[in-house]
Amino acid sequence: LNGDENLDIADDLRKAVIELGKENGMSQERVNSLQSFIPIDGASMEQLFGEELPLGLRML
C-alpha cells in the first residue's frame, strides 16, 4: 500500500494476500504495511537500496 489508488492493488486482492500471509507466518509489521500507508524510514530505505543517499538528496 503506497497511498496512490492508481498504483495500489484492489482491496479484495490485498485482503486475500494479508490473510494468506497471516496463515503462513507473515510478520505483524508486514501485515501493517499492507493494511495502511507507512512512510519508509531511513533505516528501511537503506535496507531497500543498500546505502545511504548523498547528503541533501532524499526520496519523496
N, C-alpha and C positions, 0 to 999 in steps of 0.2 A: 504494500500500500504506500503510495507516494504522494497522495493528495491531489493528483491530477486525474480527473474522471476519464480523460481521453486515453490515459496510459494504464490505469488500474484495471485489473480483471473484474469480471462480473461478480456481484455479491454472492450469488449462489455457488459459483465455482470456488470463490475464496473461502466460503464457509465449508465446502466439501474438503478443500485442502487442509484447513485448520483441523477438522475432525479426523482426517486421515493421519495428520501429523501427531495429534494427541494420542491416537491409538498406537502410534509407533515410537513414542517417547520424545517427541519434539519438545525442546526447552520452552519454559514459560516466556522467556524473553523473545523467542522467535514467534510464538503464538501472539504475543502482544504486538509485534511488528506487523503481523498480518491483520490484526483487528483494528488498529488505528495508526495514523501517521506519527512516526517518531523520527525527528531530525537526527541525522548522523552526527555523532560527536567526534572530536579529534582523534581519539583512540581507535574508534571504529573505522574512520576514514583511512587512518594509517594502515590498519589491518587490511582493508579492501584494496588499497592502492600501493601498499608496500613501502611507502616512505612519506615523510612529511613534505608538505608543499613549501616552496620557497617563501621566504618572508614577504608578506604583503599580498600573496596570492591566496585566494580562498575559494572553496567550492560553494556554489549557490544552490 
